[in-house]
């Protein structure tokens, strides 16, 4: 068996600035929710946040809140409270953990920022580009808060993204403007929308460059760092604050590349992570791989907040394209082409697929993709059974043994 070394985690200095940004973000939402000074829109993580910001809403993303439940290992205890309402343990554990936490009057925002409760929505806006679960999730809260619910219904399993795909989504976006204007109490200013889309594009470009630094050998960044550093790209896209933060982070990572400072000491194996993180095991998995001199350095998940199609000159069509070109929306053929490019770009030795029990949408190991890609590229793969939030769905012992055996397999190929 490959021997696991004790590792010391290397702190990314910019993480301090990120924590400040996240604290400001949640405190502003909490203030708005308590005082009513600004309207609050809930948005699915790859929903049309730019439209909401341009209309003056503060935007809250329940998935980020649920990921906090996962990362603080409080999600598993919350899930049965949603199961009791008829939401199965087999469906999205972001949904069940979040609704269960709400039913108990619990939020990790309390411990992190002294915030008593999630912000009340004036409107909830979803896009089914990622899954149907966000629609059900938001519908539950819409009823709970007696707030309006608006959604975009997206094509799924898209091969080539065509003009007709894009036009149909852009039309849905345009059609949601009138009801949103009514809730916002203001009309959409096209110039403001263009400004926000331009900021989202800048944020996306910087985030792409941040993730691109991992192509260096050794990589200055791990996937596990990326899962938390992506917070501002999720909740802050369309804001100057997120752009400023990624400028700082990128400078730090470029310096690491210049200095040949790897995120993992003695990096010997370069791993691609396909699927969602297991939030309650970020640290354990980071140490597991680093202890085996394996750097998990690139992932589909972190890349999902790169929206290179945003174009301020054509906001509706470009937003529609960006939110349809997403990996999760695409056919297996398109996904495999994408992963192949990533394997080359990041000089990957092996792929780990996370088969998340409650998120088939982000699990790509069930229909032969790992085998097809290994045959096509020669890059070995490992499938880990687990879940994003429900820790009852994973066996740490089995994961550790399987990862150690996988690294040994990679060792033999060196
Ligand atoms: S993509 Fe998966 S994890 Fe995300 S909301 Fe949908 S079912 Fe849940």
Boltz pocket constraint, residues with backbone or C-beta under 6 A from the ligand:
constraints:
  - pocket:
      binder: B
      contacts: [[A, 63], [A, 92], [A, 93], [A, 94], [A, 95], [A, 130], [A, 131], [A, 132], [A, 133], [A, 134], [A, 358], [A, 359], [A, 360], [A, 361], [A, 362], [A, 388]]
      max_distance: 6.0
